[in-house]
Amino acid sequence: MDFTSHEYTLETIVKPSFPQATDIRILENKKIQHLINFSSHITHLTVEFRQNGETKIEKLVLKSPLTRPLEHSFCRELKLYYKEQQIYNLMIPRLHKIPTVSHILPVHYLVKDEGIFVLEDLAAKGYSTPPKRFELAESRCILRAMAKFHAATHKVHRQSPELLQEAAFHRTIALDTVDIFKKPWQPVICELLERKNGTHLVPKVEAAMRFLGQDNRALYSMVQPAHFKFIALNHGDMRKENMMVKYAQDGQIENLKFIDFQACWWSTPAHDFLFYLIHSVPIEVVDGQIDTLVDAYWQYLQEALLQWDCSVDYEKSDFLADIEKLHFMFVIWLPGWCVINCSIIPEEVRNISMLPDKECFRLLSKCLDDAQFAEALWGWLLYCEKIEIFDILEKMISKPL
């Protein structure tokens, strides 16, 4: 697949995206560089065509698979392309029938088996990736949209229970990739603890990382849908980089859309909720306002379920219990947090797994010189200790799963 070829892109991708159009031509075909996307290349396309007697111009985004053998095989092994294909083929058409949810989902024009997706270009419509993590007021907007997504997917699940059997949605990359991110970042995290006089946490972190990398099958048994009273399709990678936001003139969020659905899976919505907190909210807000955030999400979820006549035997105490069950995931997600928030350019981040251990540590430890990065990571480690995650993991280690 030669996506640099004008003829290939026109004949195989653009024309099938607009089957009713004529006189189609590509005005722009520009690949985006320096973007943290671990599964796809992103290309902006501007297309001109005639339809219903009018000349139209559409701005599109083309997602195409990574071509280097190692990266490509990794993505295929995790079924990332297949997951997203099934989302656009099976779920999003159903979700678009729910008016209050369709506005938070992207419009797609083409889905191909090879991991090719043609979507609306949200940047051309005034959307952008949030420049910084969300404070409390903005988080309310995000949590409202997240609750609508979860409630809608729960409704679709009840209408079409066979969707729960889709094999691609039974696994979470949060566990599949734990070793990939853990290996290069664990020594950096321990180095930070040494610098911050947190040496008492070093053995706890090392033991937790060893345990969490031993047997993912056992951990999967703890997060499968059968263990929760309420299940929804989780986005699975609910961080600000996978949201496109349109801001009003006063700087408030006017609208947002979730993008990149390669990591979707069925589980408790507490998974997306916690993932969002660690990846998109400053630790100071989480530490000081966790009860407010929980209450906000819970209220929005109940409102959405009530609006769509989905009576559910799921109390707030059940949601809190789900959060407690998944607290250990914070430790799993910390290396992933490092990848997203470090100052290293995306191409170097992709290549760290191929570097010798010493060279990898030399490169990544430079991130600790970034005061903002180091303080935020230190804050998360202290928070994990505060809510006794390391103690919980220690009990899990002493009691085989």
C-alpha positions as CSV (number, residue, x, y, z in Angstrom):
1,M,0.0,0.0,0.0
2,D,1.7,3.1,-1.2
3,F,0.0,6.0,0.5
4,T,2.4,8.5,-1.0
5,S,1.2,7.6,-4.4
6,H,-1.4,10.1,-5.6
7,E,-3.0,7.6,-7.9
8,Y,-3.3,4.9,-5.2
9,T,-4.8,7.3,-2.7
10,L,-7.3,8.7,-5.3
11,E,-8.4,5.3,-6.7
12,T,-8.3,3.1,-3.6
13,I,-9.2,5.5,-0.8
14,V,-10.8,8.8,-2.0
15,K,-13.1,7.6,-4.7
16,P,-14.6,4.8,-2.6
17,S,-15.3,7.4,0.1
18,F,-17.6,9.3,-2.2
19,P,-19.2,6.7,-4.4
20,Q,-21.9,9.1,-5.7
21,A,-19.5,11.9,-6.7
22,T,-17.8,12.6,-10.0
23,D,-14.7,14.6,-11.1
24,I,-12.9,13.8,-7.9
25,R,-9.5,15.2,-7.4
26,I,-7.1,15.6,-4.5
27,L,-6.0,19.2,-3.7
28,E,-3.9,18.4,-0.7
29,N,-2.2,15.2,0.6
30,K,-0.1,16.1,3.6
31,K,1.3,13.6,6.1
32,I,1.4,14.9,9.7
33,Q,4.8,14.6,11.4
34,H,5.7,14.6,15.1
35,L,2.4,13.2,16.3
36,I,2.2,10.7,19.1
37,N,0.2,8.0,17.5
38,F,1.4,4.5,18.1
39,S,-0.7,2.7,15.6
40,S,-1.3,4.8,12.5
41,H,0.1,7.4,10.2
42,I,-2.1,10.5,10.0
43,T,-2.6,12.4,6.7
44,H,-4.7,15.5,5.9
45,L,-6.5,15.3,2.6
46,T,-8.4,18.0,0.8
47,V,-10.7,16.7,-1.9
48,E,-12.8,18.4,-4.5
49,F,-15.7,16.7,-6.3
50,R,-19.0,17.2,-8.0
51,Q,-22.2,15.9,-6.5
52,N,-25.9,16.7,-7.1
53,G,-24.8,19.3,-9.6
54,E,-22.6,21.2,-7.1
55,T,-18.8,21.4,-6.7
56,K,-17.8,20.6,-3.1
57,I,-14.6,20.5,-1.1
58,E,-14.1,18.2,1.8
59,K,-11.3,18.2,4.3
60,L,-10.5,14.6,5.5
61,V,-8.2,12.7,7.8
62,L,-6.7,9.5,6.5
63,K,-5.5,7.0,9.1
64,S,-3.2,4.4,7.5
65,P,-1.3,1.5,9.2
66,L,2.3,1.8,10.3
67,T,4.5,0.1,7.7
68,R,7.7,-0.8,9.6
69,P,7.4,-4.6,10.2
70,L,7.9,-4.5,14.0
71,E,5.4,-1.8,14.6
72,H,2.9,-3.2,12.1
73,S,3.0,-6.7,13.5
74,F,2.7,-5.3,17.1
75,C,-0.5,-3.4,16.1
76,R,-2.0,-6.5,14.3
77,E,-1.1,-8.7,17.2
78,L,-3.1,-6.5,19.5
79,K,-5.9,-6.3,17.0
80,L,-5.8,-2.5,17.1
81,Y,-6.9,-2.1,13.4
82,Y,-9.6,-4.7,13.8
83,K,-11.0,-3.1,16.9
84,E,-11.4,0.2,15.3
85,Q,-12.8,-1.4,12.1
86,Q,-15.5,-3.1,14.2
87,I,-16.2,0.0,16.1
88,Y,-17.0,1.9,12.9
89,N,-18.8,-1.1,11.4
90,L,-20.8,-2.3,14.4
91,M,-21.1,0.3,17.1
92,I,-20.9,3.8,15.8
93,P,-23.7,3.4,13.2
94,R,-25.9,2.3,16.1
95,L,-24.7,5.1,18.4
96,H,-25.3,7.7,15.7
97,K,-29.0,6.9,16.0
98,I,-29.0,8.3,19.5
99,P,-29.1,12.1,18.9
100,T,-27.6,13.2,22.1
101,V,-24.6,11.0,21.5
102,S,-23.9,11.4,17.8
103,H,-22.4,14.8,18.3
104,I,-19.5,13.4,20.4
105,L,-18.5,10.9,17.7
106,P,-16.6,11.5,14.5
107,V,-18.1,11.0,11.0
108,H,-16.4,8.4,8.9
109,Y,-16.4,7.9,5.2
110,L,-14.5,4.7,4.6
111,V,-13.3,1.7,6.6
112,K,-11.0,-0.9,5.1
113,D,-9.7,-4.2,6.4
114,E,-6.1,-3.1,6.1
115,G,-6.4,-0.5,8.9
116,I,-7.4,2.3,6.6
117,F,-9.9,4.9,7.9
118,V,-11.2,8.1,6.3
119,L,-12.7,10.5,8.8
120,E,-13.9,14.1,8.9
121,D,-11.1,16.5,9.5
122,L,-12.2,18.0,12.8
123,A,-9.4,20.5,12.8
124,A,-11.0,22.1,9.7
125,K,-14.2,22.5,11.7
126,G,-12.6,24.4,14.6
127,Y,-11.7,21.5,16.8
128,S,-8.2,21.0,18.3
129,T,-6.4,18.8,20.8
130,P,-6.5,20.3,24.3
131,P,-3.2,22.1,25.0
132,K,-3.1,21.1,28.7
133,R,-4.7,18.8,31.2
134,F,-8.2,19.5,32.3
135,E,-9.1,21.4,35.4
136,L,-12.2,20.7,37.4
137,A,-14.6,22.8,35.4
138,E,-13.5,21.4,32.1
139,S,-13.5,17.9,33.5
140,R,-17.2,18.2,34.2
141,C,-17.7,18.6,30.4
142,I,-15.5,15.7,29.6
143,L,-17.2,13.5,32.2
144,R,-20.7,14.4,30.9
145,A,-19.7,13.3,27.4
146,M,-18.0,10.2,28.8
147,A,-21.1,9.2,30.7
148,K,-23.3,9.7,27.6
149,F,-20.9,7.4,25.7
150,H,-21.0,4.7,28.3
151,A,-24.8,4.9,28.8
152,A,-25.4,4.8,25.0
153,T,-23.1,1.8,24.5
154,H,-24.9,0.0,27.4
155,K,-28.2,0.7,25.7
156,V,-26.9,-0.7,22.4
157,H,-25.6,-3.7,24.3
158,R,-29.0,-4.4,25.8
159,Q,-30.6,-4.0,22.3
160,S,-27.9,-6.2,20.6
161,P,-26.4,-8.5,23.3
162,E,-24.5,-10.4,20.7
163,L,-22.1,-7.5,20.4
164,L,-20.7,-8.5,23.8
165,Q,-19.3,-11.7,22.1
166,E,-17.1,-9.7,19.7
167,A,-13.7,-11.2,20.6
168,A,-11.7,-8.0,19.8
169,F,-13.5,-6.2,22.6
170,H,-12.6,-8.7,25.4
171,R,-9.0,-7.4,25.9
172,T,-7.6,-4.2,27.1
173,I,-4.2,-2.9,25.8
174,A,-3.6,-1.5,29.3
175,L,-2.6,-5.0,30.3
176,D,-1.4,-6.2,26.9
177,T,1.3,-3.5,26.8
178,V,2.3,-3.4,30.4
179,D,5.7,-5.0,29.8
180,I,6.4,-2.8,26.7
181,F,6.1,0.4,28.7
182,K,7.2,-1.0,32.1
183,K,10.7,-2.2,31.0
184,P,12.1,1.2,29.9
185,W,10.4,3.4,32.4
186,Q,10.6,1.4,35.6
187,P,14.3,2.3,36.3
188,V,13.5,6.0,35.5
189,I,10.6,6.0,38.0
190,C,13.0,4.4,40.6
191,E,15.6,7.1,39.8
192,L,13.1,9.8,40.5
193,L,12.2,8.1,43.9
194,E,16.0,8.2,44.8
195,R,16.2,11.9,43.9
196,K,13.1,12.7,45.9
197,N,14.1,10.8,49.0
198,G,11.4,8.3,48.3
199,T,13.7,5.3,48.5
200,H,11.1,3.5,50.8
201,L,8.9,3.2,47.7
202,V,11.5,1.7,45.4
203,P,11.1,-1.9,46.5
204,K,7.3,-1.5,46.5
205,V,7.4,-0.2,42.9
206,E,9.8,-2.9,41.8
207,A,7.7,-5.6,43.4
208,A,4.5,-4.2,41.9
209,M,6.0,-4.0,38.4
210,R,7.3,-7.6,38.7
211,F,3.9,-8.8,39.8
212,L,1.9,-7.0,37.2
213,G,4.1,-8.4,34.5
214,Q,4.0,-12.0,35.5
215,D,0.7,-13.3,34.2
216,N,-1.7,-11.1,32.4
217,R,-4.2,-13.9,32.1
218,A,-4.7,-13.8,35.9
219,L,-5.1,-10.0,35.8
220,Y,-7.6,-10.3,33.0
221,S,-9.7,-12.5,35.1
222,M,-10.2,-9.5,37.5
223,V,-11.3,-7.0,34.8
224,Q,-13.7,-9.1,32.7
225,P,-17.3,-8.0,32.3
226,A,-18.6,-11.0,34.4
227,H,-17.1,-9.4,37.5
228,F,-19.2,-6.2,37.3
229,K,-22.9,-5.4,37.6
230,F,-22.9,-2.7,34.9
231,I,-20.9,-2.9,31.7
232,A,-20.3,-0.5,28.9
233,L,-18.0,-0.3,26.0
234,N,-15.0,1.6,27.3
235,H,-13.0,3.8,24.9
236,G,-9.9,2.2,26.5
237,D,-7.5,5.1,25.8
238,M,-9.5,7.9,27.3
239,R,-6.9,10.7,27.4
240,K,-6.9,14.2,26.1
241,E,-4.9,13.3,23.1
242,N,-7.9,11.2,21.9
243,M,-10.3,14.1,22.3
244,M,-10.9,17.0,19.9
245,V,-12.4,20.0,21.6
246,K,-14.1,23.1,20.2
247,Y,-13.7,26.1,22.4
248,A,-16.1,29.1,22.6
249,Q,-14.9,32.7,22.5
250,D,-14.9,32.8,26.3
251,G,-12.5,29.8,26.4
252,Q,-15.1,27.4,27.7
253,I,-15.6,24.0,26.0
254,E,-18.4,24.3,23.4
255,N,-18.3,20.8,22.1
256,L,-16.0,17.8,22.0
257,K,-15.6,14.5,20.1
258,F,-13.8,11.3,21.1
259,I,-11.5,9.8,18.5
260,D,-9.2,6.8,18.0
261,F,-11.1,3.7,19.1
262,Q,-8.4,1.1,18.7
263,A,-8.5,0.2,22.4
264,C,-12.2,-0.3,23.0
265,W,-13.4,-3.1,25.3
266,W,-16.3,-4.2,27.4
267,S,-15.9,-3.6,31.2
268,T,-17.0,-1.4,34.0
269,P,-17.0,2.3,33.0
270,A,-14.8,2.8,36.1
271,H,-11.9,1.8,33.8
272,D,-12.4,4.8,31.5
273,F,-13.1,7.1,34.4
274,L,-9.8,6.2,36.2
275,F,-7.8,6.2,33.0
276,Y,-9.0,9.7,32.2
277,L,-8.0,10.9,35.7
278,I,-4.4,9.7,35.5
279,H,-3.8,10.8,31.9
280,S,-5.8,14.0,31.5
281,V,-6.3,15.7,35.0
282,P,-3.5,17.3,37.1
283,I,-2.7,15.2,40.1
284,E,-3.5,18.2,42.3
285,V,-7.1,18.2,41.1
286,V,-7.5,14.4,41.5
287,D,-6.0,14.5,45.0
288,G,-8.2,17.4,46.1
289,Q,-11.4,16.8,44.2
290,I,-11.7,13.1,43.6
291,D,-15.1,12.9,45.4
292,T,-16.4,15.8,43.3
293,L,-15.3,14.1,40.1
294,V,-16.9,10.8,41.1
295,D,-20.2,12.6,42.0
296,A,-20.2,14.5,38.7
297,Y,-19.6,11.4,36.6
298,W,-22.2,9.4,38.6
299,Q,-24.8,12.1,38.2
300,Y,-24.3,12.4,34.4
301,L,-24.4,8.6,34.0
302,Q,-27.8,8.4,35.8
303,E,-29.2,11.3,33.8
304,A,-28.2,9.6,30.5
305,L,-29.6,6.2,31.5
306,L,-32.9,7.8,32.7
307,Q,-33.2,9.8,29.5
308,W,-33.0,6.6,27.4
309,D,-35.2,4.6,29.7
310,C,-32.4,2.2,30.8
311,S,-33.3,1.0,34.3
312,V,-30.2,-0.5,35.8
313,D,-29.6,-2.1,39.2
314,Y,-26.3,-0.2,39.7
315,E,-25.9,1.9,42.7
316,K,-23.2,4.5,43.4
317,S,-21.7,2.1,45.9
318,D,-21.3,-0.4,43.1
319,F,-19.4,2.2,41.0
320,L,-17.2,3.0,44.0
321,A,-16.5,-0.7,44.5
322,D,-15.5,-1.0,40.8
323,I,-13.1,1.9,41.2
324,E,-11.6,0.2,44.2
325,K,-11.2,-3.1,42.2
326,L,-9.3,-1.2,39.5
327,H,-7.1,1.1,41.7
328,F,-4.2,-1.2,41.1
329,M,-4.3,-0.2,37.4
330,F,-2.9,3.2,38.4
331,V,0.5,1.5,38.8
332,I,0.2,-0.1,35.3
333,W,-0.7,3.2,33.7
334,L,2.2,5.2,35.2
335,P,4.8,4.1,32.6
336,G,2.2,4.8,29.9
337,W,1.7,8.3,31.5
338,C,5.4,8.8,31.2
339,V,5.4,8.0,27.5
340,I,2.6,10.5,26.8
341,N,4.0,13.3,29.0
342,C,7.7,13.1,28.4
343,S,9.6,15.7,26.4
344,I,11.1,13.2,23.9
345,I,9.9,13.5,20.3
346,P,7.4,10.8,19.2
347,E,9.8,9.0,16.8
348,E,12.3,8.5,19.6
349,V,9.6,7.2,22.0
350,R,8.6,4.7,19.4
351,N,12.2,3.4,19.1
352,I,13.1,3.1,22.8
353,S,12.1,-0.6,22.9
354,M,14.9,-1.3,20.4
355,L,17.6,0.5,22.4
356,P,20.0,-1.3,24.8
357,D,18.9,-0.9,28.4
358,K,21.7,1.6,29.4
359,E,21.1,3.7,26.3
360,C,17.4,3.7,26.9
361,F,17.9,4.8,30.6
362,R,20.3,7.5,29.5
363,L,17.7,8.9,27.1
364,L,14.6,8.6,29.3
365,S,16.2,9.8,32.5
366,K,16.7,13.2,30.8
367,C,13.0,13.7,31.2
368,L,13.5,14.0,35.0
369,D,15.3,17.3,34.3
370,D,11.9,18.7,33.2
371,A,10.6,20.0,36.5
372,Q,6.9,19.9,35.5
373,F,7.2,16.3,34.4
374,A,9.1,15.2,37.4
375,E,6.8,16.9,39.9
376,A,3.7,15.5,38.3
377,L,5.1,12.0,38.2
378,W,6.2,12.4,41.9
379,G,2.7,13.5,42.8
380,W,1.2,10.4,41.2
381,L,3.6,8.1,43.1
382,L,2.7,9.9,46.4
383,Y,-1.0,9.6,45.5
384,C,-0.7,5.9,44.9
385,E,0.9,5.6,48.3
386,K,-1.7,7.8,49.9
387,I,-4.6,5.6,48.7
388,E,-2.6,2.5,49.6
389,I,-2.3,1.0,46.1
390,F,1.1,-0.5,46.9
391,D,-0.3,-2.1,50.0
392,I,-3.2,-3.5,48.0
393,L,-0.7,-4.9,45.5
394,E,1.5,-6.3,48.3
395,K,-1.6,-8.3,49.5
396,M,-2.3,-9.5,46.0
397,I,1.3,-10.7,45.6
398,S,1.2,-12.6,48.9
399,K,-2.2,-14.1,47.9
400,P,-1.9,-15.7,44.4
401,L,-4.6,-14.7,41.9
